[in-house]
Amino acid sequence: MRRFIKEPPFLKAKLVEEKNNNIWKEKYQSLLKNMYAGVAVYQPIDNGRDFIFTDFNPASEIIDKVARSDVLGKKVTEVFPGIESFGLLEVFIRVNRTGIPEHFDINEYKDQRVSFWRDNFVFKTSHGEIVAVYEDMTAKKNTELHLQESLKTLQQINDIINKTNSMIFAWKNNQGNWPIEYVTENVERILGYKVSDFISGQIFYEQIIHPDDLSKISSEVEQIVDGTFKHSLYRIIAANGDIKWVKDHSYPVKDELGNIVSYKGVVEDITEEKKIIDDHNRVAIELERKSKHEAIGIFANKMAHDFNNIIHSVNAFAELAIQNIHNPEKCKNSLNNIIKAAGSAVSAVNQIENTTGIININPADCSLKEIIEDAIQTVEPFVIDSIKISTSIVLDSDIIYVDADLLVLSIINLLKNSIYSMRERTGEIMISARAVCYSDDVNSIDNTDTSMIIIKISDMGEGIGADVIDKIFDPYFSTKGSKDRGLGLSLVYNIITGHDGRIEVDSKQNLGTTFRIFLPDKNTQQVQVSEDCSSKVENCRESMDILIAEDCNIITEFIEEISRAAGFNCNTFVDVTSLINYLESEKRYRYLIIDAGIASEKDIINTVKKVCKNAVTIITSGSKIALDNLQEKITIPNIIYLSKPFTSDQLLEIINRTSN
C-alpha cells in the first residue's frame, strides 16, 4: 500500500505566489510593450540621489530615439544629462522620498543630443522602483508655439493695419447691397462707423457709397476681369457726413461650382492724397496758364512794337511822298518803302496766325535740296565745333510743291532743338530725305509707291522724357524753362499739317531724337479750275464785267484800279442785297470778287450758288478760318479762294489763268 506524503501548507502558498508573480510579470511586460506612452522604470541609487534604468518600453525607444539595450543599467543622469535642469530629477527624488505620485507638466528638455517636449507622470511601486510614464508633446508644442507666433504676427499686422488708412472688408454676395461679414477695427477711426453696426447688418456697404458713384461701382463689380475688379476711385459717406475718396482693391471668392459667394479686399482712404494731387494739378494748371498768359503778353508786346514801327514807316513815307510830289524819283522811292512796310505787316500777321495754328501757305515748285541747305546755312552760327551736320537726299527729283519759306522755318526750328540738345555732347545731326508710301500706320512703308516724301532729322542729344514727349507740339510748352516760349514745335506742327503732311517723333533719353516729316509728293494744293468753268467763261466772252462786293473802300478802289487797267468794266456793291438784285437782272458778267465778311456765311453761300452758273467767283478774306469754313461747305466748282492781303500780280494771275 503506497504511502502519500502531504505537502506542507507554507510550500503550497509559496508555489501559488510564484505562479501569480509570473502571471503578473507577463501582463506587465505585455502592457509595457503595447503602450503608446513611454514608460521608464528606475531603481534608486546613491541614497535616492540618482536612478538607474531597469526597464524601458518600445514606445520609449521611439520617443527618446535611443535603444533599450543602451540605457538598461545606466544612470538616468548619464543617458539624459539635462534631466536636472529639466526639473524631472528633482521630481524623482521627491516621489522616492514621499511615495506620493506627481504630474510633471509639459516642459522642454535639451541636451547636446536631443531636444523635445515631455509630459511626465511619476509614481513609486510597492517594490520601491520609480516609474515615469510620459508622452512626446514636441509636435503639439511646436504647433502651439507656431500658432502663438502666428497669432502674434497677426496681431502685429492687425495693429499696423489699424494705424493705416486701409480697411480690410469681407462682403457677402447678396443682391448688390453687400452686407459686411468682417471689417477691421480702424473703420471706426476712418469712417466713424462701429464694427458691430456692419457685422450686425444695421448698415450695408451699399448705404455708405456716394449715390452718384453707386451705379458705376455696381457695373464694375459685374465686369470681372481675370478674377478681379478694375475699380475706379469712388466716394464713401462717413458717419459724420464727410466725403471720403477711396481706392478699392477687392476680388470675388467662389465655391467649387464657380459661383461667387463673397468678396474680400482692401479699401484705402485716399482723401488726403487726392486733395494733395488735386491741389498740385490745380497749381500746375494755374502755373501753365500764367506762363501762357505771360508768353502771350510778351508776344503781344512784340507784335504791338512791330506794328507801331510799320505804322510809323507808312505815315513817314506817305508824308515824304506828298512833300516830294513834284520829284518823281523821290516820290517813287517813298511809295516803294510804303509797299515794303505793307509787306512787313503781312509778315507780322502771318506770324500771329502761325502761332494760333492758322497757316497761310503759298506753295510752289521748290528744290528740297536748296530748302535744306538754306536751313543749315541759317543755323551755322549756332553750331559748335563738336557737332557735325550731314545730309543724305535720295530722290529721283528734289522738286517738291511746298511753301519754301515755311518749310525752311520748320527745319530751322528742328535743327535748333537738336543743336540745343547736343550743346554738351559730341556727335552728328543727320538730315535725310527719300520717297516713301505712307499710311496712317507708321510701320506701313512701301518704297514701291512714292506718294510721300519723308524728311528725317536725327540727333545724338539728350533726348526727350517719356513724360513730356506727348506735349512737345502744344503751344507754349517748352523744356527749356525761361529760355524759350514754346512756340517753335507748335509752329512746325501747324506748318506741316497745313501742307496736308504729318510730323512724328521718336526719342529716348540720352540716346537722341528723330523727327520725321511726311509731305505729299504731288501738287495737291494747286488751285484747280474745272473745264465746266472754262466753258462757261468761253460762252460769255463778250462780257467784260467784274462784280466787286467789298465793304472796304480802299480795297474796292484797289481792285477797280487793277480791273480797269486790265480792260474790265467794274460794278461795285457794298452789301449782298444790292448784289443779289443785280444778279437776278440776268446781266452778263465774267467775275465776281466778293469779300467773305460782307455778309453772313449763309448769304455768301447762297450768292455764290447763283453766280457759279455764269462766271468765276473769287472769295477773299483776311481770315483763313473763314475761307477754310467756306471751302468745306461750298462743294461746287468755279470757286477760287484768295487770302488778304493780296497783290495786283496775284489777282491778275488768277484773271489771266481763268479768262480762257
Summary of the structure (lengths in Angstrom):
residues: 660
radius of gyration: 51.2
end to end distance: 179.1
largest distance: 199.0
contacts: 1846
relative contact order: 0.04
helix: 46%
strand: 24%
